[in-house]
Amino acid sequence: MQESDVPPQLKLFDLTDKVALVTGAARGIGLTIARGLAGAGADVAINDLDRGRVEVALEALEDEGLEAQGIVFDVSDAAAVAAGVSDVERRLGPVHILVNNAGVHFRSPLEDFPEEGWDKIMDTHLRGAFLTARAVAKGMIERRAGKIINICSLTSEVSRPTSAVYATAKGGMKMLTRAMAVEWSRYNVQANGIAPGFFRTELNAPLIADPEFNSWLEARTPAGRWGELDDLVGSAIFLASDASDFVCGQVLTVDGGFLASM
């Protein structure tokens, strides 16, 4: 099919000539979304703290015929974020799409949760999303075009034992997403979120390895299974593309029906 033959409805999802920055993207959800955006035509920069992981991720993408740039910075460090975004824009051009994915998770009963763990989770999720969005938003506002996707969670809505601090951060991500939409939608900058359910990721490795939890999760989820990372790609492309130009401040839950069921 020639480009001229592509139906206009499909062109809505084309990310050709768009620059996307995905934080925390050297593995897991971030890398999968980066791969999906690159496959849809975007020029992608993947961020992580670990240079070695970034290099491995870039090699994996190259083996699949996809190009990306790697950029190493700490999303919770304002100066590093500003320098990192400037580096991305020097290499690729203005950022059209930002995916705030960087995150950490420590499981502990709330009464025993260490202060440094609280600070690390809040700094990575909330401070990181704020700083990185702020660094790209001024350019998006000036150009009157931009897409911000914040990776939220089922725990943006509900909590479970040992995940209270993570849930607090993800609840904040939901409200930060809505606040960004309220502030920036007038400039044609759409901010939305994706809330994954229970997915097979490194963060969930302890739960996946627990036979009792695994059986409970599969029975509790209407789809009857864990989420696979590729289940997130379509949602990310939609929210990054022109197809979502009037979608503002929403959190799209991708959970196999978990939240919809009793």
C-alpha distance (Angstrom), angle and dihedral (degrees) to the residues before:
residue distance angle dihedral
M1 . . .
Q2 3.79 . .
E3 3.80 118.8 .
S4 3.81 89.1 -112.3
D5 3.81 88.9 57.0
V6 3.80 94.7 56.1
P7 3.83 109.1 112.3
P8 3.81 112.7 -114.0
Q9 3.80 89.5 -120.6
L10 3.82 90.1 62.7
K11 3.81 92.3 45.4
L12 3.81 86.5 64.2
F13 3.81 87.1 73.8
D14 3.82 96.7 45.8
L15 3.82 112.8 116.2
T16 3.80 96.9 -175.2
D17 3.84 112.2 147.5
K18 3.82 91.7 11.5
V19 3.80 118.8 125.6
A20 3.80 115.5 -140.4
L21 3.80 128.1 -168.8
V22 3.81 115.6 -163.6
T23 3.80 118.0 -172.3
G24 3.78 123.0 -148.4
A25 3.78 87.1 17.6
A26 3.79 105.8 141.6
R27 3.81 91.6 98.5
G28 3.79 145.2 -5.2
I29 3.79 121.4 17.9
G30 3.80 94.2 -7.0
L31 3.80 94.6 53.3
T32 3.80 91.8 45.3
I33 3.80 91.8 52.2
A34 3.81 91.2 45.4
R35 3.80 89.0 52.1
G36 3.80 91.1 49.6
L37 3.79 94.2 49.2
A38 3.80 91.4 47.9
G39 3.79 90.0 49.9
A40 3.81 88.9 53.5
G41 3.80 89.9 56.0
A42 3.81 105.0 -91.8
D43 3.79 124.6 139.1
V44 3.80 99.9 -123.5
A45 3.79 134.1 -155.6
I46 3.79 116.0 -168.0
N47 3.79 118.9 -155.1
D48 3.79 130.1 -159.7
L49 3.79 139.5 147.2
D50 3.80 93.4 -122.8
R51 3.80 114.1 72.9
G52 3.78 92.6 -164.9
R53 3.81 92.4 55.4
V54 3.80 90.2 48.0
E55 3.80 91.3 54.0
V56 3.81 91.6 49.1
A57 3.82 90.3 49.5
L58 3.80 92.4 49.6
E59 3.80 90.4 51.0
A60 3.80 90.8 50.4
L61 3.80 91.5 51.6
E62 3.79 91.5 46.5
D63 3.81 89.9 52.8
E64 3.82 86.9 57.0
G65 3.79 92.3 51.2
L66 3.81 94.3 -104.3
E67 3.80 125.8 127.5
A68 3.80 125.3 -145.2
Q69 3.76 141.0 158.3
G70 3.80 122.6 -125.9
I71 3.78 121.7 -139.0
V72 3.81 124.5 -178.5
F73 3.80 119.8 -154.1
D74 3.78 141.8 125.7
V75 3.80 109.5 -106.4
S76 3.82 90.7 -152.1
D77 3.84 93.0 58.7
A78 3.80 110.3 83.9
A79 3.81 95.7 -158.0
A80 3.81 91.9 46.9
V81 3.81 91.3 49.2
A82 3.81 92.5 50.8
A83 3.79 91.4 48.6
G84 3.80 92.0 44.9
V85 3.79 94.7 51.2
S86 3.81 90.1 47.3
D87 3.80 88.9 52.2
V88 3.81 91.8 51.0
E89 3.80 91.5 49.6
R90 3.79 91.6 47.2
R91 3.78 90.7 53.7
L92 3.80 101.9 36.9
G93 3.80 109.6 10.4
P94 3.81 132.7 -109.5
V95 3.79 116.0 -12.3
H96 3.82 111.1 -110.2
I97 3.82 97.3 171.4
L98 3.80 128.4 37.5
V99 3.79 122.2 -173.4
N100 3.80 112.0 -168.5
N101 3.78 100.4 -156.2
A102 3.82 105.4 138.1
G103 3.78 110.4 122.8
V104 3.79 147.9 145.6
H105 3.80 133.3 -157.7
F106 3.80 131.2 -156.4
R107 3.80 117.9 -178.8
S108 3.79 118.1 -146.5
P109 3.80 138.6 130.6
L110 3.79 107.3 -86.5
E111 3.82 93.4 -121.6
D112 3.81 89.7 58.9
F113 3.78 98.8 37.7
P114 3.84 111.2 130.4
E115 3.79 119.6 -126.1
E116 3.78 92.0 -127.8
G117 3.80 89.2 56.2
W118 3.81 90.9 51.7
D119 3.81 90.3 49.8
K120 3.80 93.5 48.0
I121 3.80 93.9 50.5
M122 3.80 94.4 45.2
D123 3.81 93.2 44.2
T124 3.79 94.3 49.5
H125 3.80 98.4 43.2
L126 3.80 107.2 30.4
R127 3.79 105.3 20.0
G128 3.80 90.3 41.0
A129 3.80 93.8 51.0
F130 3.81 91.5 46.3
L131 3.80 95.2 47.9
T132 3.80 95.3 45.5
A133 3.79 93.9 45.0
R134 3.79 90.6 48.0
A135 3.80 90.2 51.5
V136 3.82 93.0 56.0
A137 3.81 101.1 29.8
K138 3.80 97.9 76.9
G139 3.80 91.0 58.0
M140 3.80 91.6 44.9
I141 3.79 90.5 50.4
E142 3.80 91.5 49.1
R143 3.81 91.4 49.7
R144 3.82 90.9 39.6
A145 3.77 92.0 -132.7
G146 3.77 134.0 92.3
K147 3.80 147.3 123.0
I148 3.80 124.9 -142.4
I149 3.80 119.2 -172.8
N150 3.79 117.6 -172.4
I151 3.79 117.0 -163.6
C152 3.78 105.3 -131.1
S153 3.80 126.6 167.3
L154 3.78 146.6 -139.6
T155 3.80 81.5 -92.7
S156 3.78 88.5 66.3
E157 3.82 81.8 78.3
V158 3.81 107.3 22.7
S159 3.78 137.6 20.5
R160 3.79 136.3 -148.1
P161 3.82 133.7 -160.6
T162 3.83 115.4 -67.4
S163 3.83 92.0 12.9
A164 3.82 100.2 79.7
V165 3.80 96.5 115.5
Y166 3.80 93.6 45.2
A167 3.82 88.8 48.6
T168 3.80 90.4 50.4
A169 3.81 90.5 53.3
K170 3.79 93.1 46.2
G171 3.80 91.4 47.4
G172 3.78 86.1 54.3
M173 3.80 89.8 50.3
K174 3.80 89.7 57.0
M175 3.80 91.8 52.6
L176 3.81 92.4 42.6
T177 3.81 87.6 54.3
R178 3.80 91.3 52.9
A179 3.81 91.7 45.1
M180 3.80 91.0 52.0
A181 3.80 89.6 50.8
V182 3.79 91.9 50.5
E183 3.81 91.6 49.1
W184 3.80 100.9 40.6
S185 3.81 110.8 25.8
R186 3.81 89.6 89.8
Y187 3.81 87.3 64.6
N188 3.83 93.0 52.6
V189 3.80 91.0 -103.2
Q190 3.79 110.1 135.0
A191 3.81 118.9 -156.3
N192 3.79 117.9 -169.3
G193 3.77 138.9 150.6
I194 3.78 140.7 -132.3
A195 3.80 117.2 -145.3
P196 3.80 110.4 -162.0
G197 3.77 118.0 -158.2
F198 3.79 121.4 -148.5
F199 3.80 106.7 -29.3
R200 3.76 133.1 175.4
T201 3.81 99.3 -103.0
E202 3.79 137.7 133.5
L203 3.80 90.1 -102.0
N204 3.80 89.3 59.4
A205 3.80 95.7 43.7
P206 3.85 93.6 110.8
L207 3.80 90.6 52.9
I208 3.80 94.0 45.2
A209 3.80 89.8 52.3
D210 3.81 92.3 52.3
P211 3.85 107.8 89.9
E212 3.80 92.9 -161.6
F213 3.79 93.4 51.4
N214 3.79 91.9 43.1
S215 3.82 91.4 54.5
W216 3.79 91.6 45.9
L217 3.82 92.8 49.3
E218 3.79 94.9 49.5
A219 3.80 91.0 48.3
R220 3.82 92.9 44.7
T221 3.82 95.2 50.2
P222 3.83 114.8 77.5
A223 3.82 90.4 -143.8
G224 3.80 87.5 56.6
R225 3.79 97.7 -133.4
W226 3.77 148.7 67.8
G227 3.78 117.6 -88.4
E228 3.79 116.5 -100.4
L229 3.78 117.1 -141.7
D230 3.79 94.2 -115.5
D231 3.82 87.9 61.8
L232 3.83 86.9 77.1
V233 3.79 99.1 53.8
G234 3.81 98.8 82.8
S235 3.80 92.8 50.4
A236 3.80 91.4 50.0
I237 3.81 93.5 49.3
F238 3.80 90.9 48.1
L239 3.81 93.9 51.3
A240 3.82 91.6 44.1
S241 3.80 94.5 50.1
D242 3.79 139.5 73.4
A243 3.80 87.7 -100.5
S244 3.83 88.9 79.7
D245 3.81 98.7 47.3
F246 3.83 93.0 125.0
V247 3.81 96.0 38.6
C248 3.79 108.3 102.0
G249 3.80 132.8 167.4
Q250 3.79 95.7 -1.0
V251 3.78 128.3 138.6
L252 3.80 111.4 -148.3
T253 3.80 109.0 -151.3
V254 3.81 114.7 -147.2
D255 3.80 103.3 -174.3
G256 3.80 111.6 123.3
G257 3.80 90.1 -104.0
F258 3.83 96.2 -56.0
L259 3.81 96.9 137.7
A260 3.80 93.0 41.7
S261 3.80 93.9 59.8
M262 3.79 134.9 74.3
